[in-house]
Amino acid sequence: MSHAVLELLLMSIKLTRILAVGVTLAIAACATTPPPVVDTNPPPRKAYDAKTQLESGRRY
């Protein structure tokens, strides 16, 4: 085999390996789960007891 054919063969092997690594990384990036969604709602209001309702005169 000539020198040029050997270089071409080595280049194609390197290119194949680079493409394989790229595809593997792309699949790994798609397989990871996204971070959980942060709950931005305020916590529910605290229920008032009977004494507080009687003192304030309002019903909650």
Stockholm file with secondary structure:
# STOCKHOLM 1.0

chainA/1-60         MSHAVLELLLMSIKLTRILAVGVTLAIAACATTPPPVVDTNPPPRKAYDAKTQLESGRRY
#=GR chainA/1-60 SS CCHHHHHHHHHHHHHHHHHHHHHHHHHHHHHSCCCCCCCCSCCCCCCCCHHHHHHHCCCC
#=GC SS_cons        CCHHHHHHHHHHHHHHHHHHHHHHHHHHHHHSCCCCCCCCSCCCCCCCCHHHHHHHCCCC
//
